[in-house]
Amino acid sequence: MTQALTTPGLVTVFGGSGFLGRYAVRALAKDGWRIRVALRRPHLSPELRVMGDVGQIELYQANVRYQHSIEEALDGADAVVNLIGALYETGPQSFAALQVDAPRMIAEAAAARGIARMVQVSAIGADASSPSAYARTKAAGEAAVRMAIPTATIFRPSIVFGEEDQFFNRFAAMAGLSPVLPLIGGGTSRMQPIYAGDIGAAIRVALSWPEAMGKTYELGGPAAYTFKELMQIMLREIGRKRVLLPVPGPAADVLAIAGDVVAKIGFPPPLTSDQLKMLQVDNVAGPGSLGLKDLQIEPTALEAVLPTYLWKYRVGGQFAPMEMTTAQ
């Protein structure tokens, strides 16, 4: 095991109330960190307090749109983790605001306080020249963090799965309502799903290992799958038979435009135009990139975790025999 930098101190976590944040907070608490979770609405996340010992986790009201709020959340901190991001834009929550401005302001405020340990969670596919605004702003956020804190560690995960994920849960719910599931682009794009708990472990390691400072890691699970294969795995797990229908380009464009409208009025869209662009390229770790194994973390298999939370989409629920549900 690599020698740790120092005894854990105080770490400020931005975006800790989100899906990935819960795993990160839990992992850091187990490692002995005192944790300040910076939140816009602390009263909506009381469950975070019980992920550590009494008094170990502080919920702190902060808004990353205001510099002074960020600075106050970082006062006295030894490290910082930024998990803020969005899968689609809605209202003032734009990609630029959340994925460029927020990490830049956080990193600059941290640098001004002499904080050298920072983890910025980005995404595989982050690219300044990407046709996707999501990918471009992720790349711009990385650059802003590196400019302010060259020693920051950047993580680029593939599709993230876990109990509260927005991928398998979304499509499993769709399978409960529709006899058909769409395969955008024929479902041939490849993905490398990574368990949220493994990302939490990676964040814990990154804040304690000197070797991780200043490096970029592309985080994926132990296997890559096509989108169609992932839908087949999900359907087997929930015991439902559904038609997987390839959606040609023009039809996909119509679905995405409709999703854009849904997002603008404040509801989660099934698909947006920007997400459509991302689905047209593979989402897997690049050859030769650093990954989980370089952090001495064994990636968790998708098949080991899906049964722990997709059971709720089976006919009859958790205890229904699979032979009952497979006929649906």
C-alpha positions as a Markdown table, in Angstrom:
| # | Residue | x | y | z |
|---|---|---|---|---|
| 1 | Met | 0.0 | 0.0 | 0.0 |
| 2 | Thr | 1.3 | 3.4 | -0.9 |
| 3 | Gln | 2.2 | 5.7 | 1.9 |
| 4 | Ala | -0.5 | 8.3 | 2.8 |
| 5 | Leu | 0.1 | 12.0 | 2.6 |
| 6 | Thr | -1.0 | 12.9 | 6.1 |
| 7 | Thr | -3.6 | 12.1 | 8.7 |
| 8 | Pro | -7.0 | 13.0 | 7.4 |
| 9 | Gly | -8.2 | 16.5 | 8.3 |
| 10 | Leu | -11.2 | 18.5 | 7.1 |
| 11 | Val | -12.4 | 18.0 | 3.5 |
| 12 | Thr | -15.1 | 20.2 | 1.9 |
| 13 | Val | -17.4 | 18.3 | -0.5 |
| 14 | Phe | -19.4 | 20.2 | -3.0 |
| 15 | Gly | -22.3 | 18.3 | -4.6 |
| 16 | Gly | -22.4 | 15.8 | -1.7 |
| 17 | Ser | -26.2 | 15.5 | -1.7 |
| 18 | Gly | -26.3 | 14.0 | -5.2 |
| 19 | Phe | -26.2 | 10.3 | -6.2 |
| 20 | Leu | -22.4 | 10.1 | -6.3 |
| 21 | Gly | -22.0 | 12.4 | -3.3 |
| 22 | Arg | -23.4 | 9.9 | -0.8 |
| 23 | Tyr | -20.9 | 7.3 | -1.8 |
| 24 | Ala | -18.0 | 9.8 | -1.6 |
| 25 | Val | -19.1 | 11.1 | 1.8 |
| 26 | Arg | -19.4 | 7.5 | 3.2 |
| 27 | Ala | -16.0 | 6.5 | 1.9 |
| 28 | Leu | -14.3 | 9.6 | 3.3 |
| 29 | Ala | -16.0 | 9.2 | 6.7 |
| 30 | Lys | -14.7 | 5.6 | 6.9 |
| 31 | Asp | -11.2 | 6.9 | 6.2 |
| 32 | Gly | -11.4 | 9.3 | 9.2 |
| 33 | Trp | -11.9 | 12.6 | 7.5 |
| 34 | Arg | -14.0 | 15.4 | 9.1 |
| 35 | Ile | -16.4 | 16.3 | 6.3 |
| 36 | Arg | -18.1 | 19.6 | 5.5 |
| 37 | Val | -20.8 | 19.0 | 2.9 |
| 38 | Ala | -21.5 | 22.3 | 1.1 |
| 39 | Leu | -25.2 | 22.3 | 0.1 |
| 40 | Arg | -27.7 | 24.8 | -1.2 |
| 41 | Arg | -30.4 | 23.2 | 1.0 |
| 42 | Pro | -28.9 | 21.3 | 3.9 |
| 43 | His | -32.3 | 20.6 | 5.5 |
| 44 | Leu | -33.1 | 18.3 | 2.6 |
| 45 | Ser | -30.2 | 16.0 | 3.2 |
| 46 | Pro | -30.2 | 15.0 | 6.9 |
| 47 | Glu | -29.3 | 11.4 | 6.0 |
| 48 | Leu | -25.7 | 12.5 | 5.3 |
| 49 | Arg | -25.1 | 13.1 | 9.0 |
| 50 | Val | -25.5 | 9.4 | 9.9 |
| 51 | Met | -22.9 | 8.3 | 7.4 |
| 52 | Gly | -20.1 | 9.0 | 9.9 |
| 53 | Asp | -19.6 | 9.2 | 13.7 |
| 54 | Val | -21.4 | 11.8 | 15.7 |
| 55 | Gly | -20.2 | 15.3 | 14.7 |
| 56 | Gln | -17.9 | 14.0 | 11.9 |
| 57 | Ile | -20.1 | 15.3 | 9.1 |
| 58 | Glu | -21.3 | 18.9 | 8.9 |
| 59 | Leu | -24.0 | 20.1 | 6.6 |
| 60 | Tyr | -23.1 | 23.6 | 5.5 |
| 61 | Gln | -25.3 | 26.0 | 3.6 |
| 62 | Ala | -23.5 | 27.3 | 0.4 |
| 63 | Asn | -24.3 | 28.3 | -3.1 |
| 64 | Val | -21.6 | 27.9 | -5.8 |
| 65 | Arg | -23.0 | 30.8 | -7.7 |
| 66 | Tyr | -21.5 | 33.2 | -5.1 |
| 67 | Gln | -17.8 | 33.5 | -4.6 |
| 68 | His | -18.1 | 34.5 | -0.9 |
| 69 | Ser | -20.2 | 31.4 | -0.2 |
| 70 | Ile | -17.6 | 29.1 | -1.7 |
| 71 | Glu | -14.9 | 30.8 | 0.3 |
| 72 | Glu | -16.7 | 30.4 | 3.6 |
| 73 | Ala | -17.3 | 26.7 | 2.9 |
| 74 | Leu | -13.6 | 26.2 | 2.3 |
| 75 | Asp | -12.3 | 28.1 | 5.4 |
| 76 | Gly | -10.1 | 25.8 | 7.4 |
| 77 | Ala | -10.3 | 22.9 | 4.9 |
| 78 | Asp | -7.3 | 20.7 | 4.1 |
| 79 | Ala | -8.8 | 19.3 | 0.9 |
| 80 | Val | -11.8 | 19.7 | -1.5 |
| 81 | Val | -13.9 | 17.5 | -3.6 |
| 82 | Asn | -16.1 | 18.8 | -6.4 |
| 83 | Leu | -18.9 | 16.5 | -7.6 |
| 84 | Ile | -21.2 | 19.2 | -9.1 |
| 85 | Gly | -22.5 | 18.5 | -12.6 |
| 86 | Ala | -25.7 | 18.1 | -14.6 |
| 87 | Leu | -26.9 | 15.6 | -17.2 |
| 88 | Tyr | -29.1 | 18.2 | -18.9 |
| 89 | Glu | -29.6 | 22.0 | -18.6 |
| 90 | Thr | -32.7 | 23.5 | -17.0 |
| 91 | Gly | -33.3 | 27.1 | -16.1 |
| 92 | Pro | -30.2 | 28.8 | -14.5 |
| 93 | Gln | -28.6 | 25.4 | -14.1 |
| 94 | Ser | -26.6 | 25.5 | -17.3 |
| 95 | Phe | -23.6 | 23.4 | -18.2 |
| 96 | Ala | -21.4 | 26.5 | -18.2 |
| 97 | Ala | -22.6 | 27.6 | -14.7 |
| 98 | Leu | -22.3 | 24.1 | -13.1 |
| 99 | Gln | -19.4 | 22.5 | -15.0 |
| 100 | Val | -17.1 | 25.5 | -15.8 |
| 101 | Asp | -17.8 | 28.4 | -13.5 |
| 102 | Ala | -18.4 | 26.4 | -10.3 |
| 103 | Pro | -15.2 | 24.3 | -10.5 |
| 104 | Arg | -13.2 | 27.4 | -11.5 |
| 105 | Met | -14.4 | 29.4 | -8.5 |
| 106 | Ile | -14.0 | 26.4 | -6.1 |
| 107 | Ala | -10.4 | 25.8 | -7.3 |
| 108 | Glu | -9.4 | 29.4 | -7.2 |
| 109 | Ala | -10.8 | 29.8 | -3.7 |
| 110 | Ala | -9.1 | 26.6 | -2.6 |
| 111 | Ala | -5.8 | 27.7 | -4.1 |
| 112 | Ala | -6.0 | 31.1 | -2.3 |
| 113 | Arg | -6.2 | 29.1 | 0.9 |
| 114 | Gly | -3.2 | 27.0 | 0.1 |
| 115 | Ile | -5.2 | 23.8 | -0.5 |
| 116 | Ala | -3.2 | 21.5 | -2.8 |
| 117 | Arg | -5.4 | 18.4 | -2.6 |
| 118 | Met | -8.5 | 18.6 | -4.8 |
| 119 | Val | -10.5 | 16.0 | -6.6 |
| 120 | Gln | -12.5 | 17.1 | -9.6 |
| 121 | Val | -15.0 | 14.6 | -11.0 |
| 122 | Ser | -15.4 | 15.1 | -14.7 |
| 123 | Ala | -16.5 | 12.5 | -17.3 |
| 124 | Ile | -15.1 | 10.2 | -20.0 |
| 125 | Gly | -15.4 | 12.0 | -23.3 |
| 126 | Ala | -14.5 | 15.4 | -21.9 |
| 127 | Asp | -13.2 | 17.2 | -24.9 |
| 128 | Ala | -12.9 | 20.9 | -25.8 |
| 129 | Ser | -13.7 | 20.0 | -29.5 |
| 130 | Ser | -16.7 | 17.7 | -28.8 |
| 131 | Pro | -20.0 | 18.5 | -30.5 |
| 132 | Ser | -21.6 | 17.9 | -27.1 |
| 133 | Ala | -21.9 | 21.0 | -24.8 |
| 134 | Tyr | -21.8 | 18.6 | -21.9 |
| 135 | Ala | -18.4 | 17.2 | -22.9 |
| 136 | Arg | -17.0 | 20.6 | -23.9 |
| 137 | Thr | -17.9 | 22.2 | -20.5 |
| 138 | Lys | -16.5 | 19.2 | -18.6 |
| 139 | Ala | -13.2 | 19.7 | -20.4 |
| 140 | Ala | -13.3 | 23.5 | -19.7 |
| 141 | Gly | -14.0 | 22.7 | -16.0 |
| 142 | Glu | -10.9 | 20.4 | -15.9 |
| 143 | Ala | -8.7 | 23.1 | -17.5 |
| 144 | Ala | -9.9 | 25.7 | -15.0 |
| 145 | Val | -9.2 | 23.4 | -12.1 |
| 146 | Arg | -5.7 | 22.5 | -13.4 |
| 147 | Met | -4.9 | 26.2 | -13.9 |
| 148 | Ala | -5.7 | 27.0 | -10.3 |
| 149 | Ile | -4.4 | 23.8 | -8.7 |
| 150 | Pro | -2.0 | 21.9 | -10.8 |
| 151 | Thr | -1.8 | 19.1 | -8.2 |
| 152 | Ala | -5.6 | 18.4 | -8.4 |
| 153 | Thr | -6.7 | 14.9 | -9.3 |
| 154 | Ile | -9.2 | 14.5 | -12.1 |
| 155 | Phe | -11.5 | 11.6 | -12.4 |
| 156 | Arg | -13.4 | 10.8 | -15.7 |
| 157 | Pro | -16.0 | 8.1 | -15.0 |
| 158 | Ser | -18.0 | 6.3 | -17.6 |
| 159 | Ile | -21.7 | 5.6 | -17.0 |
| 160 | Val | -22.2 | 5.3 | -13.2 |
| 161 | Phe | -24.5 | 2.7 | -11.7 |
| 162 | Gly | -25.8 | 2.2 | -8.2 |
| 163 | Glu | -29.1 | 2.2 | -6.3 |
| 164 | Glu | -30.0 | 5.8 | -7.1 |
| 165 | Asp | -28.6 | 5.9 | -10.7 |
| 166 | Gln | -30.3 | 7.7 | -13.5 |
| 167 | Phe | -29.4 | 5.1 | -16.1 |
| 168 | Phe | -30.7 | 1.6 | -15.2 |
| 169 | Asn | -33.5 | 3.0 | -13.0 |
| 170 | Arg | -34.7 | 5.2 | -15.9 |
| 171 | Phe | -34.8 | 2.4 | -18.5 |
| 172 | Ala | -36.2 | -0.2 | -16.1 |
| 173 | Ala | -39.1 | 2.2 | -15.3 |
| 174 | Met | -39.7 | 2.7 | -19.0 |
| 175 | Ala | -39.8 | -1.1 | -19.4 |
| 176 | Gly | -42.6 | -1.2 | -16.9 |
| 177 | Leu | -44.7 | 1.1 | -19.0 |
| 178 | Ser | -43.8 | 0.5 | -22.6 |
| 179 | Pro | -43.6 | -2.7 | -24.7 |
| 180 | Val | -40.7 | -1.1 | -26.6 |
| 181 | Leu | -37.4 | 0.4 | -25.6 |
| 182 | Pro | -35.6 | 2.6 | -28.1 |
| 183 | Leu | -32.0 | 1.9 | -29.2 |
| 184 | Ile | -30.6 | 5.2 | -30.3 |
| 185 | Gly | -28.2 | 4.7 | -33.2 |
| 186 | Gly | -28.9 | 1.0 | -33.2 |
| 187 | Gly | -27.6 | 0.6 | -29.7 |
| 188 | Thr | -24.0 | -0.1 | -30.9 |
| 189 | Ser | -22.2 | 2.6 | -28.8 |
| 190 | Arg | -20.0 | 1.1 | -26.1 |
| 191 | Met | -20.0 | 1.9 | -22.4 |
| 192 | Gln | -18.0 | 0.8 | -19.4 |
| 193 | Pro | -20.3 | 1.1 | -16.4 |
| 194 | Ile | -18.6 | 1.8 | -13.1 |
| 195 | Tyr | -20.1 | 1.3 | -9.6 |
| 196 | Ala | -20.6 | 4.5 | -7.6 |
| 197 | Gly | -19.0 | 2.8 | -4.6 |
| 198 | Asp | -15.8 | 2.4 | -6.6 |
| 199 | Ile | -15.7 | 6.1 | -7.4 |
| 200 | Gly | -16.2 | 6.9 | -3.7 |
| 201 | Ala | -13.2 | 4.6 | -2.9 |
| 202 | Ala | -11.2 | 6.3 | -5.7 |
| 203 | Ile | -11.8 | 9.7 | -4.2 |
| 204 | Arg | -10.7 | 8.4 | -0.8 |
| 205 | Val | -7.5 | 7.1 | -2.2 |
| 206 | Ala | -6.8 | 10.2 | -4.3 |
| 207 | Leu | -6.9 | 12.4 | -1.2 |
| 208 | Ser | -4.3 | 10.3 | 0.6 |
| 209 | Trp | -1.8 | 9.1 | -2.0 |
| 210 | Pro | 0.9 | 11.6 | -3.2 |
| 211 | Glu | 1.1 | 9.6 | -6.5 |
| 212 | Ala | -2.4 | 10.6 | -7.4 |
| 213 | Met | -1.8 | 14.3 | -7.3 |
| 214 | Gly | -1.8 | 16.1 | -10.6 |
| 215 | Lys | -3.0 | 13.0 | -12.5 |
| 216 | Thr | -6.1 | 12.2 | -14.6 |
| 217 | Tyr | -7.8 | 8.8 | -14.3 |
| 218 | Glu | -10.5 | 7.4 | -16.6 |
| 219 | Leu | -12.7 | 5.2 | -14.5 |
| 220 | Gly | -14.6 | 2.3 | -15.9 |
| 221 | Gly | -15.8 | -1.1 | -14.7 |
| 222 | Pro | -14.3 | -4.5 | -15.5 |
| 223 | Ala | -16.1 | -4.8 | -18.8 |
| 224 | Ala | -17.4 | -2.8 | -21.7 |
| 225 | Tyr | -20.9 | -3.4 | -23.2 |
| 226 | Thr | -22.9 | -2.0 | -26.1 |
| 227 | Phe | -26.0 | 0.0 | -25.2 |
| 228 | Lys | -28.1 | -2.9 | -26.5 |
| 229 | Glu | -26.3 | -5.4 | -24.3 |
| 230 | Leu | -26.9 | -3.2 | -21.3 |
| 231 | Met | -30.6 | -3.1 | -22.1 |
| 232 | Gln | -30.7 | -6.9 | -22.4 |
| 233 | Ile | -29.0 | -7.3 | -19.0 |
| 234 | Met | -31.4 | -4.9 | -17.4 |
| 235 | Leu | -34.4 | -6.7 | -18.9 |
| 236 | Arg | -33.2 | -10.1 | -17.7 |
| 237 | Glu | -32.8 | -8.7 | -14.2 |
| 238 | Ile | -36.3 | -7.3 | -14.0 |
| 239 | Gly | -37.8 | -10.4 | -15.8 |
| 240 | Arg | -39.4 | -8.6 | -18.6 |
| 241 | Lys | -39.5 | -9.2 | -22.4 |
| 242 | Arg | -39.5 | -6.0 | -24.4 |
| 243 | Val | -38.8 | -5.1 | -28.0 |
| 244 | Leu | -35.5 | -3.3 | -28.5 |
| 245 | Leu | -36.2 | -1.1 | -31.4 |
| 246 | Pro | -33.4 | 0.6 | -33.3 |
| 247 | Val | -34.3 | 4.3 | -33.8 |
| 248 | Pro | -33.0 | 5.9 | -37.0 |
| 249 | Gly | -31.4 | 9.4 | -37.0 |
| 250 | Pro | -34.4 | 11.5 | -38.0 |
| 251 | Ala | -36.7 | 9.8 | -35.4 |
| 252 | Ala | -34.0 | 10.2 | -32.7 |
| 253 | Asp | -33.8 | 13.9 | -33.5 |
| 254 | Val | -37.5 | 14.3 | -33.0 |
| 255 | Leu | -37.3 | 12.5 | -29.6 |
| 256 | Ala | -34.4 | 14.6 | -28.6 |
| 257 | Ile | -36.1 | 17.9 | -29.5 |
| 258 | Ala | -39.1 | 16.8 | -27.5 |
| 259 | Gly | -36.7 | 16.1 | -24.6 |
| 260 | Asp | -35.3 | 19.6 | -24.8 |
| 261 | Val | -38.7 | 21.0 | -24.4 |
| 262 | Val | -39.4 | 18.8 | -21.4 |
| 263 | Ala | -36.1 | 19.9 | -19.8 |
| 264 | Lys | -36.8 | 23.6 | -20.3 |
| 265 | Ile | -40.1 | 23.3 | -18.4 |
| 266 | Gly | -38.4 | 21.6 | -15.5 |
| 267 | Phe | -39.0 | 17.9 | -15.9 |
| 268 | Pro | -36.4 | 15.1 | -16.4 |
| 269 | Pro | -36.2 | 14.4 | -20.1 |
| 270 | Pro | -35.9 | 10.9 | -21.5 |
| 271 | Leu | -33.4 | 12.2 | -24.1 |
| 272 | Thr | -32.0 | 15.6 | -25.1 |
| 273 | Ser | -30.2 | 16.8 | -28.2 |
| 274 | Asp | -27.0 | 17.0 | -26.3 |
| 275 | Gln | -27.3 | 13.5 | -24.9 |
| 276 | Leu | -28.0 | 12.2 | -28.4 |
| 277 | Lys | -24.7 | 13.5 | -29.5 |
| 278 | Met | -22.9 | 11.8 | -26.6 |
| 279 | Leu | -24.7 | 8.5 | -27.4 |
| 280 | Gln | -23.1 | 8.5 | -30.9 |
| 281 | Val | -19.6 | 7.9 | -29.5 |
| 282 | Asp | -18.2 | 5.2 | -27.2 |
| 283 | Asn | -17.9 | 6.0 | -23.5 |
| 284 | Val | -15.0 | 3.7 | -22.4 |
| 285 | Ala | -11.6 | 4.3 | -20.9 |
| 286 | Gly | -8.9 | 5.1 | -23.4 |
| 287 | Pro | -6.1 | 2.7 | -24.1 |
| 288 | Gly | -3.2 | 3.3 | -21.7 |
| 289 | Ser | -5.1 | 5.6 | -19.4 |
| 290 | Leu | -4.8 | 5.4 | -15.7 |
| 291 | Gly | -7.7 | 3.7 | -14.0 |
| 292 | Leu | -9.1 | 2.0 | -10.8 |
| 293 | Lys | -6.3 | -0.6 | -10.8 |
| 294 | Asp | -3.7 | 2.1 | -10.6 |
| 295 | Leu | -5.4 | 3.2 | -7.4 |
| 296 | Gln | -5.3 | -0.5 | -6.2 |
| 297 | Ile | -9.1 | -0.7 | -6.4 |
| 298 | Glu | -10.7 | -3.8 | -8.0 |
| 299 | Pro | -13.6 | -2.8 | -10.1 |
| 300 | Thr | -17.1 | -4.1 | -9.1 |
| 301 | Ala | -19.0 | -6.2 | -11.7 |
| 302 | Leu | -22.2 | -4.8 | -12.9 |
| 303 | Glu | -24.0 | -8.1 | -12.5 |
| 304 | Ala | -23.1 | -8.2 | -8.8 |
| 305 | Val | -24.9 | -4.9 | -8.0 |
| 306 | Leu | -27.9 | -4.7 | -10.3 |
| 307 | Pro | -29.9 | -7.3 | -8.4 |
| 308 | Thr | -29.7 | -5.3 | -5.2 |
| 309 | Tyr | -31.9 | -2.5 | -6.5 |
| 310 | Leu | -33.6 | -3.4 | -9.8 |
| 311 | Trp | -35.8 | -5.9 | -8.0 |
| 312 | Lys | -38.4 | -3.2 | -7.5 |
| 313 | Tyr | -39.2 | -3.2 | -11.2 |
| 314 | Arg | -40.1 | -6.9 | -11.2 |
| 315 | Val | -43.7 | -7.9 | -11.3 |
| 316 | Gly | -44.4 | -9.0 | -7.7 |
| 317 | Gly | -41.3 | -7.2 | -6.4 |
| 318 | Gln | -38.3 | -8.5 | -4.5 |
| 319 | Phe | -39.6 | -11.9 | -3.5 |
| 320 | Ala | -41.4 | -12.8 | -6.8 |
| 321 | Pro | -39.9 | -15.9 | -8.3 |
| 322 | Met | -38.1 | -15.1 | -11.5 |
| 323 | Glu | -40.1 | -17.7 | -13.5 |
| 324 | Met | -43.2 | -15.5 | -12.8 |
| 325 | Thr | -41.7 | -12.3 | -14.1 |
| 326 | Thr | -40.0 | -13.6 | -17.2 |
| 327 | Ala | -43.3 | -14.1 | -18.9 |
| 328 | Gln | -44.1 | -10.3 | -18.7 |
